[in-house]
């Protein structure tokens, strides 16, 4: 596809605002300085000083930045050609923006800014999967009622995987499995016996015996790998959250609520992520799945990329492709197609230009709440416990993620993971028990809660 041709109808640069100037937002600002069809010189964060710091970091001269905490000062700074830093999107609603890129990672703040953007008539690039997992389809529906677009963004895995799945479908490939690698590879040093992932290092000299799959029973090797790596995290909330967003757009579902999440070398993916009847781990074809990329220290990374495993229908063609180095199973029945990258805000402009310039979402045409990301207690949680969200992965201590069938909120239904984040338990929750709406003190005045009620009314009214 020729991208110049694809975007040729956009006559002038798209005016964008980024909300959240952390890793994603900072990279979006940085690339926005170099993207001809994008004009992004306004940003929001918890304090304007945080924005100023990020802008200076990417090379914007301090005397070109204005801190504006009123709509009037922001409008004047905009017309004078300055970069604008502020602590609240409300100060920017009078600017001639086309789209707001919401990247706070905070469920409640993100929901507030998302609704504010749509109410102001701006398109919305929804980067915060925490918000998307609770109310994404509802926001998309709300936008369509007003001729607006809500989109995920290339640069993050959900949009990239939706693109890869739909590419395969348009081409007529049979998809056996689709998913992503975990954010951090499992890297094994054969000389020292050390296994490392996301800064954690464990001594596993015995792992050498599990390096190659047992050709007679590969699943036994997979189980042995998982048990050997018990000290390393093998299920992360963001991975589940991203697969839920993909499911809403594509209708694909996981094989199990917890996923299998095998530890695999890249060449093993088409061997194992296929049905049990073919030597794999899945109960059926067409499933969402996650895996940890296992590699040596000097081997290429999967880098948290996305993939599809497809059926090889034409033996002669796939034999030819295998000879060229494509990742094809030993029996040449399945093959791996993958994108080993996600470049954060550096490539998000593609989705921003599609939404604001072409009226197209990088996500689903009509996303549905097929699944809910929910939580299960891994230990006894007494009443009064605050379900504090924290850390790089925005997890909740002593709560594990699962994906279950989407449904309307109800006291006896598992509660959306990020709806209960930072809420207090109103009653005890036993180990192994789902955390339900009736178990927590919910602020019913919160924007996130109100948007979820709107979504439930749209999709589950009957």
CORMO-V509628 format. One record per residue. SS is DSSP state (A for helix, B for strand, O for the rest). PSI is psi in whole degrees, -180 to 180 (none if undefined). NEAR is the number of other C-alpha atoms within 10 Angstrom. Layout:
ss & psi & near
SS & PSI & NEAR
SS & PSI & NEAR
//
This chain:
ss & psi & near
O & 134 & 5
O & 111 & 7
A & -31 & 8
A & -43 & 8
A & -43 & 8
A & -40 & 11
O & 15 & 15
O & -20 & 11
O & -9 & 10
O & 113 & 14
O & -26 & 9
O & 159 & 11
O & 144 & 15
B & 129 & 22
B & 117 & 20
B & 153 & 28
B & 136 & 28
B & 129 & 24
B & 112 & 28
O & 109 & 26
O & 33 & 25
O & -149 & 16
A & -48 & 12
A & -52 & 22
A & -41 & 27
A & -42 & 23
A & -33 & 19
A & -43 & 24
A & -43 & 26
A & -46 & 20
A & -28 & 18
A & -28 & 21
O & -17 & 15
O & -4 & 11
O & 112 & 16
O & -36 & 11
O & 9 & 18
B & 134 & 19
B & 103 & 19
B & 98 & 25
B & 23 & 21
B & 137 & 28
B & 152 & 30
B & 142 & 28
O & -179 & 22
O & -28 & 15
O & 149 & 15
A & -29 & 20
A & -33 & 15
A & -42 & 18
A & -46 & 27
A & -43 & 24
A & -45 & 15
A & -41 & 21
A & -43 & 25
A & -38 & 14
A & -35 & 12
O & 7 & 14
O & 10 & 10
O & 127 & 18
O & 139 & 12
A & -32 & 12
A & -2 & 9
A & 2 & 13
B & 137 & 20
B & 130 & 21
B & 122 & 19
O & 118 & 21
O & 18 & 19
O & 152 & 14
A & -36 & 18
A & -45 & 14
A & -35 & 16
A & -43 & 25
A & -40 & 18
A & -44 & 15
A & -39 & 20
A & -50 & 18
A & -26 & 10
O & -2 & 9
O & 15 & 12
O & 161 & 17
B & 141 & 23
B & 128 & 28
B & 133 & 30
B & 166 & 27
O & 0 & 21
O & 132 & 20
A & -26 & 24
A & -27 & 16
A & -11 & 19
A & 1 & 26
O & -16 & 19
O & 0 & 13
O & 156 & 17
O & 60 & 13
O & 154 & 21
O & -32 & 21
B & 146 & 27
B & 130 & 29
B & 108 & 31
B & 114 & 28
O & 40 & 28
O & -32 & 27
O & 2 & 21
O & 121 & 19
A & -49 & 25
A & -48 & 20
A & -41 & 18
A & -41 & 25
A & -42 & 30
A & -48 & 18
A & -35 & 22
A & -47 & 28
A & -39 & 19
A & -42 & 17
A & -47 & 26
A & -41 & 21
A & -29 & 14
O & -3 & 12
O & 18 & 17
O & 147 & 26
B & 164 & 28
B & 122 & 31
B & 112 & 29
B & 95 & 25
O & -35 & 29
O & 103 & 22
A & -22 & 26
A & -41 & 30
A & -47 & 27
A & -38 & 25
A & -25 & 27
A & -41 & 30
A & 15 & 26
A & -53 & 28
A & -35 & 26
A & -42 & 23
A & -41 & 26
A & -41 & 26
A & -44 & 20
A & -42 & 21
A & -45 & 21
A & -32 & 13
O & -19 & 9
O & 20 & 13
O & 26 & 11
O & 167 & 22
O & 136 & 28
B & 131 & 33
B & 145 & 29
O & -178 & 31
O & 137 & 28
O & 146 & 26
O & -18 & 22
O & 154 & 23
A & -39 & 29
A & -48 & 29
A & -42 & 27
A & -40 & 24
A & -40 & 26
A & -41 & 24
A & -42 & 18
A & -41 & 20
A & -48 & 24
A & -32 & 14
A & -49 & 12
A & -39 & 17
A & -43 & 12
A & -37 & 9
A & -13 & 9
O & 15 & 9
O & 145 & 17
O & 118 & 17
B & 120 & 19
B & -42 & 22
B & 155 & 29
B & 145 & 29
B & -150 & 29
B & 161 & 29
B & 155 & 27
O & 159 & 23
O & -33 & 20
O & 130 & 17
O & 160 & 24
B & 109 & 25
B & 121 & 21
B & 128 & 25
B & 107 & 18
O & -25 & 15
O & -40 & 7
O & -18 & 10
O & 16 & 15
B & 136 & 16
B & 129 & 24
B & 148 & 20
B & 126 & 17
O & 44 & 12
O & -11 & 6
B & 138 & 11
B & 129 & 15
B & 148 & 16
B & 113 & 14
O & 66 & 17
A & -27 & 16
A & -12 & 11
A & -20 & 19
A & -32 & 12
A & -12 & 11
A & 6 & 15
O & -41 & 17
O & 142 & 14
O & 143 & 18
O & 115 & 12
O & -23 & 9
O & -34 & 9
O & 80 & 11
A & -31 & 18
A & -28 & 18
A & -41 & 12
A & -41 & 20
A & -43 & 23
A & -41 & 13
A & -39 & 15
A & -46 & 18
A & -43 & 15
A & -38 & 11
A & -32 & 16
O & 27 & 18
O & -24 & 10
O & -16 & 11
O & 139 & 17
O & 130 & 10
O & 0 & 16
O & 121 & 19
O & 140 & 15
A & -44 & 20
A & -36 & 18
A & -44 & 22
A & -43 & 24
A & -44 & 26
A & -38 & 22
A & -30 & 28
A & -42 & 31
A & -41 & 32
A & -41 & 30
A & -42 & 23
A & -35 & 24
A & -31 & 23
A & -20 & 20
O & -5 & 18
O & 146 & 21
B & 154 & 23
B & 158 & 24
O & -36 & 18
O & 157 & 15
O & -28 & 16
O & -4 & 16
O & 161 & 18
O & -38 & 19
O & 57 & 20
B & 156 & 24
B & 112 & 26
B & 146 & 25
O & 156 & 19
A & -41 & 20
A & -18 & 17
A & -13 & 20
A & -49 & 25
A & -14 & 26
A & -38 & 27
A & -31 & 23
O & 67 & 32
O & 173 & 25
B & 154 & 18
A & -36 & 14
A & -17 & 10
A & 16 & 14
O & 6 & 16
O & -161 & 18
O & -6 & 20
B & 148 & 24
O & -23 & 13
O & 172 & 15
O & 167 & 19
O & 40 & 22
B & 152 & 25
B & 142 & 25
B & 158 & 27
B & 155 & 26
B & 158 & 25
B & 125 & 24
B & 116 & 27
B & 127 & 25
B & 164 & 21
B & 168 & 15
O & -28 & 14
O & 13 & 9
O & 157 & 9
O & 147 & 10
O & 152 & 20
O & -19 & 24
O & 34 & 18
O & 24 & 23
O & -177 & 22
B & 160 & 28
B & 162 & 25
B & 143 & 29
B & 124 & 31
B & 159 & 23
B & 135 & 21
O & 97 & 20
O & -31 & 13
O & 102 & 10
A & -43 & 12
A & -43 & 11
A & -45 & 11
A & -28 & 20
A & -41 & 15
A & -45 & 11
A & -36 & 14
A & -38 & 16
A & -23 & 11
O & -1 & 9
O & 4 & 8
O & 151 & 15
B & 100 & 23
B & 142 & 26
O & 160 & 19
O & -36 & 13
O & 3 & 11
O & 34 & 19
O & -23 & 17
B & 153 & 25
B & 155 & 25
B & 125 & 24
B & 129 & 17
B & 159 & 20
B & 104 & 17
O & 55 & 15
O & 156 & 16
O & 115 & 21
O & 23 & 16
A & -136 & 19
A & -9 & 24
A & -28 & 21
O & 8 & 19
O & -22 & 26
A & -30 & 23
A & -49 & 19
A & -35 & 22
A & -44 & 32
A & -39 & 23
A & -46 & 19
A & -55 & 25
A & -27 & 26
A & -32 & 21
A & -9 & 16
O & 34 & 15
O & 137 & 18
O & 142 & 24
O & -8 & 23
O & -145 & 25
O & 151 & 24
O & -39 & 14
O & 74 & 13
O & 143 & 20
O & 148 & 21
O & 69 & 25
O & -33 & 22
B & 159 & 25
B & 135 & 25
B & 119 & 27
B & 177 & 30
B & 148 & 26
B & 136 & 21
B & 130 & 19
O & -11 & 16
O & 167 & 15
O & 130 & 13
B & 111 & 20
O & 156 & 13
O & 141 & 14
O & -15 & 14
O & 132 & 16
B & 124 & 19
O & 71 & 21
O & 126 & 15
B & 134 & 19
B & -179 & 12
O & 171 & 9
O & -35 & 7
O & 4 & 12
O & 47 & 17
B & 170 & 20
B & 124 & 22
O & 135 & 15
O & 21 & 14
B & 123 & 22
B & 148 & 20
B & 149 & 24
B & 160 & 23
B & 126 & 23
B & 169 & 20
B & 135 & 13
O & 144 & 20
O & 166 & 17
O & 154 & 17
O & 140 & 18
O & 151 & 11
O & -35 & 12
O & 11 & 12
O & 144 & 16
B & 135 & 25
O & 144 & 26
B & 133 & 28
O & -50 & 29
O & -3 & 27
O & -33 & 24
O & -5 & 27
O & 131 & 22
O & 10 & 18
O & 164 & 19
B & 138 & 17
B & 133 & 23
O & -11 & 17
O & 165 & 15
O & 147 & 15
B & 122 & 22
O & 157 & 15
O & 133 & 14
O & 1 & 14
O & 140 & 16
B & 145 & 22
O & 116 & 26
B & 166 & 22
A & -40 & 20
A & -10 & 17
A & -10 & 22
B & 156 & 24
B & 103 & 16
O & 133 & 18
O & 100 & 13
O & -8 & 10
O & -5 & 8
O & 147 & 14
A & -39 & 19
A & -45 & 24
A & -43 & 20
A & -39 & 15
A & -36 & 20
A & -39 & 22
A & -39 & 17
A & -47 & 18
A & -44 & 24
A & -39 & 20
A & -40 & 13
A & -44 & 14
A & -20 & 17
A & 24 & 14
O & -34 & 9
O & none & 6
//
